[in-house]
């Protein structure tokens, strides 16, 4: 569908409300090239999260269904992103936020639904990145220390690093200078990891790809795997990312997406597939823990994961920074004025302090991936683009096109519901398991104390 065609149909009931969704923003709009955005997407999605995908995607599905789902949702998320990129401009009005686009095309209720889902994705993603960075730092220390700190200490250090970067690099457009080192670090650790994993796979003569669990567990695990696959290639923030692009915004966004879904997808799919091939159903939920290479390899990979996650998380958390800056900063002054520096410091500090505290209290990285994939990213990525199409082009589109998009809306809405139930079930099981371990540890301490007192009396 051509860009000009997409820009022709505005729902008449929304015309009076079009001014509600303006482009007022404290951040830079329309300044970046498609290449910069394409590189940012490629490196951001090749973050340390991919080190968990072998376990999250293939272990619950096995080879056949794992490959089928990986290819299907990879192609489909590319299609939906391609579709929604075409609605960035409607009747000459540019929409720089997903929630504004949904509110304009689907009504004010959808504005708030999108707002909630997007911010759920962003907050959970950011907590996941903090957990990821903390885990990488802990893995480095474990290589050199027999008495390592608890994970929570490294989570706090990671939160501090993220805060400093977010304060010093206030907007997405200003990430440009950081993309070159981020790209180098990304491909350095991914290629090193692939070499070691493939060597481990050659040495492993006992590949077990059996999908464990009873029928009920396997069904729920399969839906969790689908959620993780959607997370693999989707952010739910495409209009926000597209807002930074120079004209022509639609074609430039589609060029950047083509780069992500060709160059980028080869690497994060390659890590997922090779990890499962090498270690089978026993593959770790964090691949560096399982590598058999020398110490320097593990240290190099974990160091790269930590450094690269600082840049990657900034891409996904930026819409919150943009919203807070637009609301609280003094718009009549420069972003780098003394007053705006102070306000930005407090805003970034409060955000990362809260996220770091929750991440340290609930260190379940894989559970977060499943939850925000199911509850938020499936609707944002697979349902909402078709909703926009129906509301914008429904009256002029062919019957087959309308039926196709209604099929998508119904099918993926049901998928989101079932996958969310599966994700909550997994979290409940994890909390119960952790609680039982705590109770068991306390019981052992009490029992040991009682035994000590009895021995002392004797």
DRENLOVO-478285 format. One line per field, with one value per residue (C-alpha): residue number from 1; residue in one letter; chain; x, y, z. Coordinates in Angstrom, 1 decimal, always signed. Last residue first. Example, Ala and Ser with C-alpha at 12.3 -4.5 7.8 and 13.67 -1.06 7.14 Angstrom:
<sites>
titi: 2	1 .
volo: S	A .
mifi: A	A .
c1: +13.7	+12.3 .
c2: -1.1	-4.5 .
c3: +7.1	+7.8 .
</sites>
This chain:
<sites>
titi: 458	457	456	455	454	453	452	451	450	449	448	447	446	445	444	443	442	441	440	439	438	437	436	435	434	433	432	431	430	429	428	427	426	425	424	423	422	421	420	419	418	417	416	415	414	413	412	411	410	409	408	407	406	405	404	403	402	401	400	399	398	397	396	395	394	393	392	391	390	389	388	387	386	385	384	383	382	381	380	379	378	377	376	375	374	373	372	371	370	369	368	367	366	365	364	363	362	361	360	359	358	357	356	355	354	353	352	351	350	349	348	347	346	345	344	343	342	341	340	339	338	337	336	335	334	333	332	331	330	329	328	327	326	325	324	323	322	321	320	319	318	317	316	315	314	313	312	311	310	309	308	307	306	305	304	303	302	301	300	299	298	297	296	295	294	293	292	291	290	289	288	287	286	285	284	283	282	281	280	279	278	277	276	275	274	273	272	271	270	269	268	267	266	265	264	263	262	261	260	259	258	257	256	255	254	253	252	251	250	249	248	247	246	245	244	243	242	241	240	239	238	237	236	235	234	233	232	231	230	229	228	227	226	225	224	223	222	221	220	219	218	217	216	215	214	213	212	211	210	209	208	207	206	205	204	203	202	201	200	199	198	197	196	195	194	193	192	191	190	189	188	187	186	185	184	183	182	181	180	179	178	177	176	175	174	173	172	171	170	169	168	167	166	165	164	163	162	161	160	159	158	157	156	155	154	153	152	151	150	149	148	147	146	145	144	143	142	141	140	139	138	137	136	135	134	133	132	131	130	129	128	127	126	125	124	123	122	121	120	119	118	117	116	115	114	113	112	111	110	109	108	107	106	105	104	103	102	101	100	99	98	97	96	95	94	93	92	91	90	89	88	87	86	85	84	83	82	81	80	79	78	77	76	75	74	73	72	71	70	69	68	67	66	65	64	63	62	61	60	59	58	57	56	55	54	53	52	51	50	49	48	47	46	45	44	43	42	41	40	39	38	37	36	35	34	33	32	31	30	29	28	27	26	25	24	23	22	21	20	19	18	17	16	15	14	13	12	11	10	9	8	7	6	5	4	3	2	1 .
volo: X	X	X	X	X	X	X	X	X	X	X	X	X	X	X	X	X	X	X	X	X	X	X	X	X	X	X	X	X	X	X	X	X	X	X	X	X	X	X	X	X	X	X	X	X	X	X	X	X	X	X	X	X	X	X	X	X	X	X	X	X	X	X	X	X	X	X	X	X	X	X	X	X	X	X	X	X	X	X	X	X	X	X	X	X	X	X	X	X	X	X	X	X	X	X	X	X	X	X	X	X	X	X	X	X	X	X	X	X	X	X	X	X	X	X	X	X	X	X	X	X	X	X	X	X	X	X	X	X	X	X	X	X	X	X	X	X	X	X	X	X	X	X	X	X	X	X	X	X	X	X	X	X	X	X	X	X	X	X	X	X	X	X	X	X	X	X	X	X	X	X	X	X	X	X	X	X	X	X	X	X	X	X	X	X	X	X	X	X	X	X	X	X	X	X	X	X	X	X	X	X	X	X	X	X	X	X	X	X	X	X	X	X	X	X	X	X	X	X	X	X	X	X	X	X	X	X	X	X	X	X	X	X	X	X	X	X	X	X	X	X	X	X	X	X	X	X	X	X	X	X	X	X	X	X	X	X	X	X	X	X	X	X	X	X	X	X	X	X	X	X	X	X	X	X	X	X	X	X	X	X	X	X	X	X	X	X	X	X	X	X	X	X	X	X	X	X	X	X	X	X	X	X	X	X	X	X	X	X	X	X	X	X	X	X	X	X	X	X	X	X	X	X	X	X	X	X	X	X	X	X	X	X	X	X	X	X	X	X	X	X	X	X	X	X	X	X	X	X	X	X	X	X	X	X	X	X	X	X	X	X	X	X	X	X	X	X	X	X	X	X	X	X	X	X	X	X	X	X	X	X	X	X	X	X	X	X	X	X	X	X	X	X	X	X	X	X	X	X	X	X	X	X	X	X	X	X	X	X	X	X	X	X	X	X	X	X	X	X	X	X	X	X	X	X	X	X	X	X	X	X	X	X	X	X	X	X	X	X	X	X	X	X	X	X	X	X	X	X	X	X	X	X	X	X	X	X	X .
mifi: A	A	A	A	A	A	A	A	A	A	A	A	A	A	A	A	A	A	A	A	A	A	A	A	A	A	A	A	A	A	A	A	A	A	A	A	A	A	A	A	A	A	A	A	A	A	A	A	A	A	A	A	A	A	A	A	A	A	A	A	A	A	A	A	A	A	A	A	A	A	A	A	A	A	A	A	A	A	A	A	A	A	A	A	A	A	A	A	A	A	A	A	A	A	A	A	A	A	A	A	A	A	A	A	A	A	A	A	A	A	A	A	A	A	A	A	A	A	A	A	A	A	A	A	A	A	A	A	A	A	A	A	A	A	A	A	A	A	A	A	A	A	A	A	A	A	A	A	A	A	A	A	A	A	A	A	A	A	A	A	A	A	A	A	A	A	A	A	A	A	A	A	A	A	A	A	A	A	A	A	A	A	A	A	A	A	A	A	A	A	A	A	A	A	A	A	A	A	A	A	A	A	A	A	A	A	A	A	A	A	A	A	A	A	A	A	A	A	A	A	A	A	A	A	A	A	A	A	A	A	A	A	A	A	A	A	A	A	A	A	A	A	A	A	A	A	A	A	A	A	A	A	A	A	A	A	A	A	A	A	A	A	A	A	A	A	A	A	A	A	A	A	A	A	A	A	A	A	A	A	A	A	A	A	A	A	A	A	A	A	A	A	A	A	A	A	A	A	A	A	A	A	A	A	A	A	A	A	A	A	A	A	A	A	A	A	A	A	A	A	A	A	A	A	A	A	A	A	A	A	A	A	A	A	A	A	A	A	A	A	A	A	A	A	A	A	A	A	A	A	A	A	A	A	A	A	A	A	A	A	A	A	A	A	A	A	A	A	A	A	A	A	A	A	A	A	A	A	A	A	A	A	A	A	A	A	A	A	A	A	A	A	A	A	A	A	A	A	A	A	A	A	A	A	A	A	A	A	A	A	A	A	A	A	A	A	A	A	A	A	A	A	A	A	A	A	A	A	A	A	A	A	A	A	A	A	A	A	A	A	A	A	A	A	A	A	A	A	A	A	A	A	A	A	A	A	A	A .
c1: +24.2	+22.7	+24.9	+23.9	+20.2	+20.9	+22.8	+20.0	+17.5	+19.7	+20.1	+16.3	+15.7	+18.3	+16.9	+13.4	+14.5	+16.2	+13.1	+10.8	+13.0	+13.1	+9.4	+9.0	+11.3	+9.3	+6.0	+7.2	+8.4	+5.1	+3.1	+5.4	+4.8	+1.0	+1.1	+2.9	+0.4	-2.6	-1.0	-0.4	-4.1	-5.3	-2.7	-3.6	-7.3	-6.5	-4.2	-7.0	-9.7	-7.7	-5.9	-9.2	-10.6	-7.6	-8.1	-11.8	-11.2	-8.7	-10.9	-13.9	-11.8	-10.7	-12.6	-14.7	-12.1	-9.2	-8.7	-10.7	-9.9	-6.3	-5.8	-7.3	-5.0	-2.0	-3.4	-3.6	-0.1	+2.4	+0.7	-1.6	+1.2	+3.6	+1.5	+0.2	+2.0	+5.4	+5.4	+4.8	+7.1	+10.1	+9.4	+9.3	+12.7	+14.3	+13.0	+14.9	+12.0	+13.3	+16.4	+14.3	+11.7	+14.4	+16.2	+12.9	+12.2	+15.7	+15.8	+12.7	+13.4	+16.9	+15.9	+13.3	+15.6	+18.5	+16.2	+14.9	+18.3	+19.6	+16.4	+17.2	+20.8	+20.0	+20.9	+17.5	+17.3	+14.6	+11.0	+10.0	+10.8	+11.0	+8.2	+5.7	+7.9	+10.7	+8.5	+6.9	+10.3	+12.0	+9.2	+9.4	+13.2	+13.0	+13.4	+16.3	+18.1	+18.0	+20.1	+22.9	+23.5	+22.9	+25.9	+28.3	+26.8	+26.7	+30.2	+31.6	+29.7	+31.0	+34.6	+34.6	+33.2	+35.8	+38.6	+37.8	+38.4	+35.6	+33.1	+30.1	+27.1	+26.8	+27.4	+24.1	+21.7	+18.5	+20.8	+20.4	+19.3	+16.8	+19.6	+23.1	+24.6	+21.5	+19.6	+22.4	+22.8	+19.2	+18.8	+22.2	+21.4	+18.0	+19.6	+22.3	+20.3	+17.6	+19.8	+21.1	+17.8	+14.8	+16.6	+17.9	+14.4	+13.0	+15.4	+14.4	+10.7	+11.3	+12.9	+10.0	+7.5	+9.4	+10.2	+11.5	+14.0	+13.4	+13.2	+9.4	+9.9	+11.3	+8.2	+5.9	+7.6	+7.3	+5.7	+9.3	+9.2	+11.7	+12.6	+9.7	+7.4	+9.5	+9.3	+5.5	+5.5	+7.7	+5.2	+2.4	+4.4	+5.1	+1.3	+0.7	+3.7	+2.6	-0.9	+0.4	+2.9	+6.4	+9.6	+10.3	+13.0	+15.9	+18.7	+22.0	+24.5	+27.7	+28.6	+32.0	+30.5	+27.9	+30.6	+32.5	+29.3	+28.7	+32.3	+32.2	+28.6	+29.6	+32.6	+30.4	+27.8	+30.3	+32.2	+29.0	+27.5	+30.7	+31.4	+27.8	+27.7	+31.0	+29.4	+26.0	+27.3	+27.8	+24.2	+22.6	+21.8	+18.8	+17.2	+17.3	+18.9	+22.4	+24.2	+21.2	+20.3	+23.9	+24.3	+21.0	+21.9	+25.2	+23.5	+20.9	+23.7	+25.4	+22.1	+21.6	+25.2	+24.4	+21.2	+23.0	+24.7	+28.4	+31.0	+33.1	+35.3	+36.2	+37.7	+35.2	+32.3	+33.0	+32.4	+29.2	+28.0	+28.5	+26.5	+23.7	+23.5	+23.3	+20.5	+18.5	+18.8	+17.7	+14.7	+13.7	+13.9	+11.8	+9.2	+9.0	+8.9	+6.4	+4.0	+4.4	+3.3	+0.4	-1.0	-0.7	-2.2	-5.2	-5.4	-5.4	-7.7	-10.4	-9.9	-11.1	-9.7	-7.9	-6.9	-6.5	-4.4	-2.1	-1.7	-0.9	+1.7	+3.5	+5.0	+1.8	+2.3	-0.8	-0.8	-4.0	-2.6	+1.2	+2.8	+0.2	+2.6	+4.9	+2.0	+1.9	+5.7	+5.6	+2.8	+4.6	+7.9	+6.0	+4.5	+7.7	+9.4	+6.3	+6.1	+9.9	+10.3	+7.0	+8.0	+11.5	+10.4	+7.5	+9.9	+12.9	+11.3	+8.6	+9.2	+13.1	+13.1	+11.9	+12.8	+15.9	+17.4	+16.1	+18.1	+21.3	+19.2	+18.3	+21.9	+21.2	+20.9	+17.6	+19.3	+22.1	+19.9	+17.4	+20.1	+21.8	+18.5	+17.8	+21.2	+20.8	+17.3	+18.8	+17.9	+16.5	+12.7	+11.9	+14.3	+13.0	+11.0	+7.9	+4.8	+3.8	+0.0	-2.6	-5.6	-5.6	-7.2	-10.3	-12.7	-11.6	-12.1	-15.7	-14.7	-12.2	-9.1	-8.5	-5.9	-2.6	-2.5	-2.9	+0.0	+2.2	+1.4	+0.0 .
c2: -31.4	-27.9	-26.8	-29.7	-28.8	-25.1	-26.1	-28.4	-25.5	-23.2	-25.7	-26.3	-22.6	-22.1	-25.1	-23.7	-20.3	-21.9	-24.0	-21.0	-19.1	-22.0	-22.3	-18.6	-18.8	-21.7	-20.0	-16.8	-18.8	-20.7	-17.5	-15.9	-18.9	-18.8	-15.0	-15.7	-18.5	-16.2	-13.5	-16.0	-16.9	-13.3	-12.2	-15.2	-14.3	-10.7	-12.2	-14.1	-11.4	-8.5	-10.5	-11.9	-8.4	-7.3	-10.0	-9.5	-5.8	-6.5	-9.1	-6.6	-4.1	-0.9	+2.4	+2.3	+0.4	+2.6	+4.6	+2.7	-0.8	+0.1	+1.4	-1.7	-3.8	-2.0	-2.5	-6.3	-7.7	-5.3	-3.4	-6.3	-8.9	-6.5	-5.7	-8.7	-11.5	-9.9	-7.9	-11.1	-13.5	-11.2	-10.4	-14.1	-14.6	-11.9	-13.0	-10.9	-9.5	-7.2	-6.0	-5.2	-3.4	-1.2	-0.6	+0.5	+3.0	+4.5	+4.6	+6.7	+8.9	+9.7	+10.4	+12.9	+14.5	+15.0	+16.2	+18.9	+20.1	+20.1	+22.0	+24.7	+25.0	+25.2	+22.1	+21.4	+25.1	+27.3	+28.1	+24.4	+24.5	+20.8	+19.0	+17.8	+17.5	+16.1	+13.5	+12.4	+12.2	+10.3	+7.8	+7.5	+7.0	+3.7	+1.4	+3.2	+3.9	+0.2	-0.5	+1.9	+0.7	-2.9	-2.7	-2.1	-4.9	-7.4	-6.5	-7.1	-10.4	-11.5	-10.5	-12.1	-15.4	-15.5	-14.5	-17.4	-20.0	-21.7	-24.1	-21.8	-22.6	-19.5	-17.4	-18.7	-17.2	-19.3	-22.3	-24.9	-28.3	-28.9	-29.0	-27.6	-27.0	-26.9	-24.8	-22.2	-22.3	-21.6	-18.7	-17.1	-17.3	-15.7	-12.8	-12.6	-13.1	-10.8	-7.7	-7.8	-8.7	-7.6	-4.6	-3.4	-3.7	-1.8	+1.1	+1.2	+1.1	+4.0	+6.0	+5.3	+6.5	+9.6	+11.2	+13.3	+13.0	+10.4	+11.1	+10.5	+7.0	+5.8	+7.1	+5.7	+2.3	+1.9	-1.5	-2.9	-5.9	-8.4	-10.8	-9.7	-11.5	-14.7	-14.4	-14.3	-17.3	-19.2	-18.4	-19.7	-23.0	-23.2	-23.1	-26.0	-28.0	-27.6	-28.9	-31.9	-33.0	-31.6	-32.0	-31.2	-33.6	-32.0	-34.1	-33.7	-36.2	-35.9	-32.4	-31.5	-30.1	-28.2	-26.7	-25.5	-24.0	-22.2	-20.8	-19.4	-18.0	-16.3	-14.6	-13.5	-12.0	-10.4	-8.6	-7.9	-5.9	-4.2	-2.8	-1.7	+0.0	+1.7	+3.1	+3.8	+6.1	+9.1	+8.8	+8.6	+12.3	+11.6	+9.5	+12.3	+13.2	+11.6	+12.7	+12.0	+8.7	+7.6	+8.4	+6.7	+3.5	+3.3	+3.8	+1.1	-1.3	-0.7	-1.4	-4.6	-5.6	-5.3	-7.3	-10.2	-11.0	-10.3	-12.9	-14.8	-17.1	-14.1	-13.9	-15.6	-14.8	-11.1	-11.3	-13.3	-10.7	-7.9	-9.8	-10.6	-6.9	-5.8	-8.3	-7.4	-3.7	-4.6	-6.5	-3.6	-1.4	-3.8	-4.0	-0.2	+0.2	-2.6	-1.4	+2.2	+1.0	-1.0	+1.8	+4.5	+2.2	+1.6	+5.3	+6.4	+3.4	+5.0	+8.3	+6.9	+4.5	+6.7	+9.8	+7.9	+5.2	+7.7	+9.7	+6.5	+5.5	+8.8	+11.1	+11.3	+13.6	+15.4	+15.8	+13.9	+11.0	+10.8	+7.9	+5.6	+4.0	+2.9	+0.9	-1.4	-2.0	-2.7	-5.2	-6.9	-7.2	-8.6	-11.2	-12.3	-12.8	-14.3	-17.0	-17.7	-18.1	-20.0	-22.5	-22.9	-23.6	-25.8	-28.2	-27.9	-28.1	-25.8	-25.2	-25.5	-23.5	-20.0	-19.2	-21.3	-20.4	-16.8	-16.1	-14.8	-12.8	-10.5	-9.3	-6.9	-7.7	-5.8	-2.6	-3.2	-3.6	-0.9	+1.7	+0.7	+1.2	+4.5	+5.8	+4.5	+6.1	+9.5	+11.5	+15.0	+14.7	+15.6	+16.5	+16.2	+18.6	+17.7	+19.4	+17.3	+17.6	+15.1	+17.1	+19.0	+16.1	+16.1	+17.7	+15.3	+12.2	+11.4	+11.8	+8.9	+10.1	+8.3	+9.9	+9.3	+5.6	+6.2	+8.6	+6.1	+3.4	+0.0 .
c3: +77.9	+77.9	+75.1	+72.9	+73.5	+72.6	+69.4	+68.3	+68.7	+66.7	+63.9	+63.8	+63.6	+60.9	+58.9	+59.2	+58.0	+55.0	+54.2	+54.5	+52.1	+49.7	+49.9	+49.2	+46.1	+44.7	+45.4	+43.7	+40.7	+40.4	+40.7	+38.0	+35.7	+36.1	+35.4	+32.1	+31.1	+31.9	+29.8	+26.9	+27.0	+26.9	+24.3	+22.0	+22.2	+21.1	+18.4	+16.8	+17.1	+15.8	+13.1	+11.7	+11.7	+9.7	+7.1	+6.9	+6.2	+3.5	+1.8	+1.8	-0.1	+1.7	+1.5	+4.6	+6.6	+5.8	+9.0	+11.6	+10.1	+9.5	+13.1	+14.5	+12.3	+13.7	+17.3	+17.3	+16.4	+17.8	+20.6	+21.5	+21.5	+23.2	+26.2	+28.2	+26.5	+25.8	+29.0	+31.0	+29.2	+29.4	+33.0	+33.9	+32.3	+34.5	+37.9	+40.4	+42.3	+45.1	+43.3	+40.2	+42.3	+43.9	+40.6	+38.9	+41.7	+41.9	+38.1	+37.7	+40.7	+39.6	+36.0	+37.1	+39.7	+37.3	+34.5	+36.9	+37.8	+34.2	+33.2	+35.7	+34.7	+30.9	+28.8	+27.4	+26.5	+28.0	+26.9	+27.4	+31.1	+32.0	+33.8	+31.2	+28.1	+30.2	+31.8	+28.5	+26.7	+29.5	+29.5	+25.7	+26.1	+28.1	+25.1	+23.4	+26.7	+27.5	+24.5	+25.4	+28.9	+27.8	+25.6	+28.5	+30.6	+27.7	+26.6	+30.1	+30.3	+26.9	+27.7	+31.2	+29.8	+27.1	+29.5	+31.7	+29.1	+27.1	+28.5	+28.2	+30.4	+32.5	+29.4	+28.0	+30.6	+30.9	+30.6	+27.9	+29.4	+26.6	+24.1	+24.9	+21.4	+19.2	+21.8	+21.9	+18.1	+17.5	+19.9	+19.0	+15.3	+15.8	+17.6	+14.9	+11.7	+13.0	+13.0	+9.4	+7.9	+10.1	+11.6	+8.3	+6.7	+9.7	+9.1	+5.4	+6.5	+8.8	+6.0	+3.7	+6.2	+7.5	+4.2	+5.9	+8.8	+11.5	+15.3	+15.3	+13.9	+17.3	+19.1	+16.3	+16.7	+20.5	+20.9	+21.1	+18.8	+17.5	+20.3	+22.5	+20.0	+20.4	+24.2	+24.1	+21.9	+24.4	+27.2	+25.1	+24.6	+28.3	+29.0	+26.6	+27.9	+31.5	+30.7	+28.8	+31.4	+31.6	+29.5	+25.8	+24.8	+22.8	+24.4	+22.5	+23.9	+21.9	+23.1	+21.6	+18.4	+20.4	+22.6	+19.5	+18.2	+21.5	+21.6	+18.1	+18.6	+21.8	+20.2	+17.3	+19.7	+22.0	+19.3	+17.3	+20.1	+21.3	+17.8	+17.4	+20.8	+20.0	+16.7	+18.3	+21.0	+18.8	+17.5	+21.0	+20.9	+18.7	+21.5	+24.0	+27.4	+27.0	+30.2	+32.5	+30.9	+31.0	+34.7	+35.6	+33.7	+35.6	+38.9	+38.1	+37.2	+40.5	+42.3	+40.4	+41.3	+45.0	+44.5	+43.0	+46.3	+46.6	+45.7	+48.2	+46.0	+43.8	+40.3	+37.9	+40.2	+39.8	+36.1	+36.5	+39.1	+36.6	+34.0	+36.4	+37.4	+33.8	+33.1	+36.2	+35.2	+31.6	+32.9	+35.1	+32.0	+30.0	+32.8	+32.9	+29.2	+28.5	+31.3	+30.0	+26.5	+27.9	+30.1	+27.4	+24.8	+27.0	+27.7	+24.1	+23.3	+25.5	+23.7	+20.3	+17.7	+15.1	+17.2	+20.4	+18.8	+17.0	+20.2	+22.2	+19.7	+20.0	+17.3	+15.2	+12.2	+10.7	+7.0	+6.5	+8.5	+9.0	+11.0	+9.5	+7.0	+9.9	+11.3	+8.3	+8.1	+11.8	+11.3	+8.4	+10.3	+13.3	+10.9	+9.3	+12.7	+14.2	+11.5	+11.4	+15.1	+15.5	+12.8	+14.1	+17.7	+16.6	+14.9	+17.2	+20.6	+21.9	+25.7	+25.3	+22.1	+23.0	+26.6	+27.0	+23.6	+24.2	+27.4	+25.8	+23.4	+26.4	+26.4	+23.6	+19.9	+19.8	+20.6	+18.1	+15.1	+16.2	+16.7	+13.4	+11.6	+13.4	+12.4	+8.8	+8.5	+9.2	+12.3	+12.7	+12.7	+16.3	+19.1	+22.6	+24.8	+22.8	+21.3	+18.3	+18.8	+19.6	+20.8	+17.5	+15.7	+17.9	+15.5	+12.7	+14.8	+13.8	+10.2	+10.3	+8.4	+5.1	+2.7	+4.3	+3.6	-0.1	-0.2	+1.5	-1.0	+0.0 .
</sites>
